[in-house]
């Protein structure tokens, strides 16, 4: 896995296979963007305007389902990534 950071967000991907995850930090929440999220089972809860992309918003007081996030990460790493850069 390789990271790429730029201003208020960070991208993560697999060498030679594109990007699959980004974190956008805002004042009130962190937007976790799964670039191949529609292919995850179950998909993250929020649909994006861009086809195939799904979001998870986390606020400071949200409970975090570690097992679900781990499952999404495991699935996402094994799917083709997005060549957005």
C-alpha positions as CSV (number, residue, x, y, z in Angstrom):
1,X,0.0,0.0,0.0
2,X,1.3,3.5,-0.8
3,X,0.0,6.8,0.6
4,X,-0.2,10.2,-1.2
5,X,-1.0,13.3,0.7
6,X,-2.2,16.6,-0.6
7,X,-3.5,19.5,1.6
8,X,-6.6,18.3,3.4
9,X,-6.8,14.8,2.1
10,X,-4.7,11.6,1.8
11,X,-5.0,8.8,-0.8
12,X,-4.0,5.2,-0.4
13,X,-3.5,2.6,-3.1
14,X,-1.6,-0.5,-4.1
15,X,1.5,-0.1,-6.3
16,X,0.7,-0.4,-9.9
17,X,-3.0,-0.9,-9.2
18,X,-4.5,2.5,-8.6
19,X,-6.1,4.2,-5.6
20,X,-8.8,2.7,-3.4
21,X,-9.2,5.0,-0.3
22,X,-9.0,8.6,0.7
23,X,-9.5,10.6,3.9
24,X,-10.8,14.2,3.7
25,X,-10.6,16.1,6.9
26,X,-13.2,18.7,7.6
27,X,-13.9,20.8,10.7
28,X,-16.8,18.6,11.9
29,X,-16.1,15.2,10.4
30,X,-13.7,13.0,8.4
31,X,-15.0,11.7,5.0
32,X,-13.6,8.2,4.3
33,X,-14.0,7.7,0.5
34,X,-13.9,4.2,-0.9
35,X,-13.1,4.8,-4.6
36,X,-14.2,1.2,-5.4
37,X,-16.9,1.3,-2.6
38,X,-19.8,0.0,-4.7
39,X,-18.0,-3.3,-5.1
40,X,-17.7,-3.8,-1.3
41,X,-20.0,-6.1,0.5
42,X,-21.8,-4.5,2.2
43,X,-21.1,-1.1,0.5
44,X,-20.3,1.9,2.7
45,X,-23.5,3.8,3.6
46,X,-23.3,7.0,1.4
47,X,-23.5,7.0,-2.4
48,X,-21.4,9.6,-4.3
49,X,-22.2,11.4,-7.5
50,X,-19.3,9.6,-9.1
51,X,-20.2,6.0,-10.1
52,X,-18.7,3.3,-7.9
53,X,-17.6,5.7,-5.1
54,X,-19.1,5.3,-1.6
55,X,-18.5,7.4,1.6
56,X,-18.4,6.9,5.3
57,X,-18.6,10.1,7.5
58,X,-17.0,9.9,10.9
59,X,-17.5,12.6,13.6
60,X,-15.7,12.9,16.9
61,X,-18.4,11.1,18.9
62,X,-19.3,8.3,16.3
63,X,-18.7,4.8,17.4
64,X,-16.3,3.1,15.0
65,X,-17.0,-0.4,13.8
66,X,-13.4,-1.7,13.6
67,X,-14.5,-5.0,12.2
68,X,-16.5,-3.5,9.4
69,X,-13.7,-1.1,8.4
70,X,-11.2,-3.9,8.5
71,X,-13.5,-6.0,6.2
72,X,-13.8,-3.1,3.8
73,X,-10.0,-2.5,3.7
74,X,-9.4,-6.2,3.1
75,X,-11.9,-6.2,0.2
76,X,-10.7,-2.9,-1.3
77,X,-7.0,-3.9,-1.4
78,X,-8.0,-6.9,-3.5
79,X,-10.1,-5.0,-6.1
80,X,-8.7,-2.9,-9.0
81,X,-8.0,0.7,-7.8
82,X,-8.9,4.0,-9.5
83,X,-6.3,5.6,-11.7
84,X,-7.4,9.1,-10.7
85,X,-3.9,10.5,-10.9
